[in-house]
């Protein structure tokens, strides 16, 4: 898999990298730039800084998705949207390398290594410069294959527009073969008022004992769900229904916990540098097709307003899961949710560091490193670190391998009381 070698990291990036264990480095067991879990402590700290073999770290992994491999090696795999790996990831002419879905692997969910890019080519219906965004990974036991879904931002299909593509491979690292046709086709213009074209973005796959589902969509047109075929390669338009209102949410993530299906969605703009206000909200339902209601009973697809026939008006629900808490991390969202081997829920998401918001020399091009934090359910509702939000100090690591013991303990944040001194956690 060919790629342009990365230039050495700048002094600024080197200073920013976390320290590593010197003995392990000399032994060749840990690559430079790796965030090391302290021996016996079982802790880590944000952000995740995957190593790039040779030199460097992955400083941006937007829209992450995660899966545990089925090959018996105990490895976890993460995939990122099309972006450069870091400030120095540039072609000989000086422009950035926009990698077609970077792939990373880890044995502990904390120390990651870049394994290359999923693709060197785009699917046959993509334009020459189409982005491949927001990957989603699923394993199909019947065929022993992995399916990698992704947004194709621009297509050559009739009418153009975006689509959901899918590729198949025998391992979590491929090799990947693009399907000749998208799993979800482009939608027509004027779907959402003012001549706007539907954004067919952000795939999310849910596999059940019965039907499987593919969720997709973004601001223009909202978020929809369709039944996914048994092959996992096509969807049925006749089964399509909306689960989240237009012009508010994107980045669907759906997981089952207890009696409910939880729909996590992200809101506002992901990519305004230090002004980014991206945040994660949730609704839940007894059915994977909704309706998804928030803690106050308001639907994420509520369309109240002066013109209920217009999907761009009205209000919608959404209980906050993850938002800014006053530390350096802002714009937290487009998350993936999973359980570790001890049954603890976790989320990996991208965020913006207010101290380093842009790719070097490219003001306006927002860098989005990946962060990892625990999800605690409080009164039946998910919240990150018991409500404390994104961590920026040492915290308990996940259980990524059999035989390990988890040390994360939920500590629900207490509600502020009028007249009381405001309590501030170490987060």
C-alpha positions in Angstrom: 0.0 0.0 0.0 1.8 3.1 -1.2 1.9 6.3 0.6 4.1 9.4 0.7 6.6 9.2 3.6 6.0 11.6 6.4 8.5 14.3 7.1 9.9 14.5 10.6 7.6 16.1 13.1 8.2 19.8 13.9 9.8 20.7 17.2 6.4 21.9 18.3 4.7 18.6 17.6 7.6 16.7 19.3 7.2 18.8 22.4 3.5 18.1 22.4 4.0 14.3 22.2 3.5 12.3 25.4 6.5 10.8 27.0 7.2 7.1 26.4 8.8 4.4 28.4 12.5 4.6 27.5 13.3 0.9 28.2 10.5 -0.3 26.0 11.5 2.1 23.2 15.0 0.7 23.3 13.7 -2.8 23.2 11.6 -1.9 20.1 8.4 -2.8 21.8 6.8 0.7 21.7 6.9 3.1 18.8 7.9 6.8 19.3 4.9 9.0 19.9 2.9 6.3 21.6 0.7 7.2 24.6 1.8 4.6 27.1 -0.4 3.1 29.7 1.5 3.3 33.0 2.7 -0.1 34.2 0.3 -1.5 36.8 -1.7 1.6 36.9 -4.1 1.0 34.0 -4.4 4.6 33.2 -4.2 6.8 30.1 -4.8 10.4 29.1 -6.3 12.2 26.2 -5.8 12.6 23.3 -5.0 9.3 21.7 -1.8 9.7 19.7 -1.4 6.7 17.4 2.1 6.1 16.3 3.2 6.4 12.6 5.8 3.7 12.0 9.2 5.4 11.4 8.3 8.7 13.0 5.3 10.9 13.9 1.9 10.5 15.4 -1.6 10.6 14.0 -2.9 14.1 15.2 -6.3 14.0 13.5 -8.7 11.1 13.3 -12.2 12.5 12.6 -15.4 10.6 12.7 -13.8 7.4 14.2 -15.3 4.0 14.2 -14.0 0.9 16.1 -14.3 -2.9 16.0 -12.6 -5.8 17.7 -11.1 -8.2 15.2 -12.4 -11.8 14.9 -9.0 -13.3 14.0 -8.1 -14.4 17.6 -5.2 -11.9 17.8 -7.1 -9.7 20.3 -6.6 -6.6 18.2 -8.9 -3.6 17.9 -9.2 -1.5 14.8 -10.1 2.1 14.2 -10.9 3.9 11.0 -10.9 7.7 10.4 -12.4 10.1 7.8 -10.3 11.4 4.8 -7.8 13.8 6.2 -4.0 14.2 6.6 -2.5 12.3 9.5 -0.7 15.3 11.0 0.8 18.7 10.2 3.7 17.2 8.3 1.6 14.8 6.1 2.3 16.5 2.8 3.1 15.6 -0.7 6.4 16.7 -2.3 4.6 19.8 -3.8 3.6 20.9 -0.3 -0.1 20.1 -0.3 -1.6 17.9 2.3 -2.1 14.2 1.7 -5.8 13.5 2.0 -5.7 9.8 3.0 -8.6 7.6 1.9 -9.7 6.3 5.3 -6.7 5.8 7.6 -6.7 2.4 9.5 -5.3 2.0 13.0 -4.8 -1.0 15.3 -4.3 -1.5 19.0 -4.2 -4.3 21.6 -5.3 -2.1 24.5 -7.5 0.6 23.0 -5.0 3.3 24.2 -1.8 2.7 22.2 -2.6 2.7 18.5 -0.5 2.3 15.4 -1.3 3.6 11.9 -1.6 0.5 9.6 -2.0 2.4 6.3 -5.0 3.6 4.3 -8.0 1.5 3.4 -8.0 2.6 -0.2 -5.7 3.8 -3.0 -8.7 4.3 -5.3 -12.3 5.6 -5.0 -15.4 3.5 -6.0 -16.2 3.6 -9.7 -19.1 6.0 -9.3 -17.1 8.6 -7.3 -15.8 11.8 -8.8 -12.0 12.1 -9.0 -11.7 14.3 -5.9 -14.6 12.9 -3.8 -14.0 12.6 -0.1 -14.5 9.3 1.6 -15.8 10.3 5.0 -17.2 8.9 8.2 -16.4 5.2 7.9 -18.4 2.5 9.6 -17.2 -1.1 10.0 -19.2 -4.3 10.5 -18.4 -8.0 10.6 -20.5 -10.6 8.8 -20.0 -14.1 10.4 -21.9 -15.9 7.6 -19.3 -15.0 5.1 -16.4 -14.3 7.4 -15.9 -10.9 5.8 -15.7 -7.3 7.0 -17.8 -4.5 5.4 -16.4 -1.0 5.4 -19.1 1.6 4.8 -18.3 5.2 4.0 -19.7 8.5 2.7 -18.9 9.3 -0.9 -19.2 13.1 -1.0 -19.6 13.5 -4.8 -20.7 10.9 -7.3 -21.0 10.7 -11.1 -24.4 9.0 -10.8 -27.4 10.6 -12.4 -28.0 14.0 -10.8 -24.8 13.8 -8.8 -24.9 14.2 -5.0 -23.5 12.1 -2.2 -24.0 8.4 -1.5 -23.1 5.6 1.0 -20.5 3.3 -0.4 -19.4 -0.1 0.9 -16.3 -2.3 0.4 -15.6 -5.8 1.5 -12.5 -7.5 2.8 -11.3 -10.7 4.5 -9.6 -9.0 7.4 -10.0 -5.7 9.3 -7.2 -4.3 7.2 -8.6 -5.6 3.9 -7.6 -5.8 1.2 -10.8 -3.9 0.4 -12.8 -4.2 -2.7 -15.3 -1.5 -3.6 -18.8 -2.5 -4.5 -19.8 -1.3 -8.0 -22.9 0.4 -6.7 -23.6 2.3 -3.5 -25.5 0.9 -0.5 -27.6 4.1 -0.5 -28.0 6.1 -3.7 -27.9 9.9 -4.0 -31.2 11.6 -3.2 -32.8 14.2 -5.4 -32.6 18.0 -5.1 -35.0 20.2 -3.3 -35.4 17.6 -0.5 -35.1 20.1 2.3 -36.3 23.5 1.0 -34.5 26.2 -1.0 -33.3 23.7 -3.6 -31.0 21.9 -1.3 -29.8 18.4 -2.1 -30.1 15.6 0.5 -26.9 14.9 2.3 -26.4 11.1 2.1 -23.7 11.1 4.8 -22.5 9.3 7.9 -23.4 5.5 7.7 -24.2 3.6 10.8 -24.9 -0.2 10.8 -26.9 -2.1 13.4 -27.1 -5.9 13.2 -29.8 -7.6 15.2 -31.1 -11.2 15.5 -33.8 -10.2 13.0 -33.3 -7.4 10.5 -30.2 -5.4 10.0 -30.4 -1.6 9.5 -28.3 1.2 8.0 -28.7 4.7 9.3 -27.5 7.7 7.3 -28.1 11.4 6.8 -27.0 14.8 8.0 -28.3 18.3 8.3 -30.0 18.6 4.9 -32.7 16.0 5.1 -32.2 14.7 8.6 -31.3 11.2 9.6 -33.0 8.2 8.0 -32.9 4.4 8.5 -33.4 1.6 6.0 -33.4 -2.2 6.2 -30.1 -3.5 5.1 -30.0 -6.6 3.0 -28.8 -10.0 4.3 -25.6 -9.5 2.2 -25.0 -6.2 3.8 -24.4 -4.6 0.4 -27.8 -2.9 -0.5 -30.7 -1.2 1.2 -34.4 -1.1 0.5 -35.7 2.5 -0.2 -39.2 1.3 0.5 -38.3 0.7 4.2 -36.8 4.2 4.7 -38.1 6.3 7.6 -36.7 9.4 9.3 -35.5 9.2 12.9 -34.1 12.7 13.4 -35.3 16.0 12.1 -33.5 18.0 9.4 -31.1 20.8 10.0 -30.0 19.8 13.5 -28.2 16.4 13.7 -25.7 14.2 12.0 -23.3 11.4 12.8 -25.8 8.8 13.9 -24.5 6.1 16.3 -27.0 3.4 17.6 -26.4 0.9 20.4 -28.6 -1.3 22.5 -28.4 -1.1 26.3 -31.0 -3.0 28.4 -34.5 -2.6 26.9 -33.7 0.4 24.8 -31.9 1.4 21.6 -30.0 4.6 22.0 -29.5 7.0 19.1 -26.5 9.2 19.6 -26.3 12.2 17.3 -24.0 15.2 16.9 -25.2 18.8 16.5 -23.8 22.2 15.2 -20.6 22.6 13.1 -17.7 20.2 13.6 -15.1 22.4 12.1 -14.8 26.0 13.1 -11.5 25.7 14.9 -11.6 27.3 18.4 -15.2 28.4 17.8 -16.5 24.9 17.2 -19.5 24.0 19.4 -20.1 20.4 18.3 -21.8 18.3 20.9 -23.4 14.8 21.3 -27.1 14.3 22.2 -29.2 11.1 22.6 -32.7 9.8 22.4 -33.9 6.2 23.1 -36.5 3.9 21.7 -37.8 0.3 22.2 -37.4 -0.2 18.4 -34.3 0.4 16.2 -36.5 2.4 13.9 -37.7 4.8 16.6 -39.3 7.0 17.6 -36.4 8.1 19.7 -37.3 10.3 22.6 -35.1 12.3 24.9 -35.2 12.3 28.7 -38.1 14.8 28.7 -40.1 12.7 26.2 -39.5 14.9 23.2 -38.8 13.1 19.9 -35.5 13.7 18.0 -37.8 13.8 15.0 -40.3 16.3 16.5 -41.4 18.6 13.7 -43.5 21.1 15.6 -43.5 24.6 14.1 -45.5 27.1 12.1 -45.5 24.7 9.1 -45.4 21.0 10.1 -45.2 20.0 6.5 -41.8 21.7 6.2 -39.1 19.5 7.8 -36.8 22.5 8.3 -39.1 24.2 10.9 -39.9 23.3 14.4 -38.0 21.9 17.3 -36.5 18.5 18.2 -35.4 16.8 21.4 -32.0 15.5 22.5 -30.5 14.8 25.9 -26.9 16.0 26.2 -24.3 13.3 26.4 -21.0 15.1 25.7 -20.3 18.8 25.4 -17.7 21.3 26.5 -16.8 21.3 30.2 -14.2 24.2 30.4 -11.0 22.3 29.7 -9.1 22.6 26.4 -11.4 20.2 24.5 -14.2 21.7 22.5 -16.2 20.5 19.5 -16.7 17.0 20.8 -18.7 14.7 18.6 -19.3 12.2 15.8 -18.6 9.4 18.2 -18.5 5.6 18.2 -19.8 3.7 21.2 -18.8 0.2 22.3 -18.3 -2.1 25.3 -14.9 -3.3 26.5 -14.4 -6.9 27.6 -15.5 -6.1 31.2 -18.9 -4.8 29.9 -18.0 -1.1 30.5 -19.3 1.3 27.8 -16.8 3.6 26.1 -16.9 6.3 23.4 -14.2 7.4 21.0 -14.9 10.7 19.4 -13.1 13.6 17.8 -12.5 17.0 19.4 -10.7 20.2 18.9 -7.8 21.4 21.1 -8.2 25.1 21.6 -4.5 25.4 22.0 -3.8 23.7 18.6 -7.1 24.0 16.5 -5.7 24.0 13.0 -3.3 22.1 10.8 0.0 24.0 10.8 0.1 26.7 8.1 -3.6 26.1 7.2 -5.7 28.4 9.4 -9.4 27.3 8.9 -8.5 23.7 8.3 -9.6 22.2 11.7 -7.5 19.4 13.2 -9.6 16.8 15.0 -7.7 14.3 17.3 -9.5 11.2 18.7 -10.3 11.1 22.4 -11.5 8.1 24.5 -13.7 8.3 27.6 -16.1 6.1 29.6 -19.8 6.2 29.3 -21.9 5.8 32.5 -25.6 5.3 32.5 -27.3 7.5 35.1 -31.0 6.8 35.7 -31.1 5.1 32.3 -29.3 7.8 30.3 -25.7 7.7 29.0 -23.3 10.4 30.0 -19.6 10.7 29.7 -17.6 10.2 32.9 -20.7 10.4 35.0 -21.4 13.9 33.6 -18.0 15.4 34.0 -17.4 15.2 30.2 -14.1 14.9 28.3 -11.1 13.9 30.5 -7.8 15.8 30.3 -5.8 14.0 32.9 -5.0 10.4 33.9 -8.1 8.2 33.9 -8.7 4.4 34.1 -8.1 2.5 30.9 -10.6 0.1 29.2 -10.4 -3.7 29.5 -9.2 -4.7 26.0 -8.0 -8.2 26.6 -9.4 -11.3 28.5 -8.3 -11.7 32.0 -7.9 -8.0 32.7 -9.8 -6.1 35.4 -11.4 -2.8 34.8 -10.8 0.0 37.3 -13.2 2.6 36.0 -15.9 3.5 38.5 -18.8 5.7 37.8 -18.9 8.9 39.8 -22.1 10.8 38.8 -21.6 14.5 38.9 -23.8 16.2 41.5 -26.2 18.9 40.4 -25.3 22.4 41.4 -27.3 23.9 44.2 -28.3 27.6 44.4 -26.0 29.4 46.9 -23.5 26.5 47.1 -19.9 26.7 46.1 -19.5 25.2 42.7 -17.7 21.9 42.8 -15.0 21.3 40.1 -13.7 17.8 39.3 -10.2 17.1 38.0 -11.7 16.7 34.5 
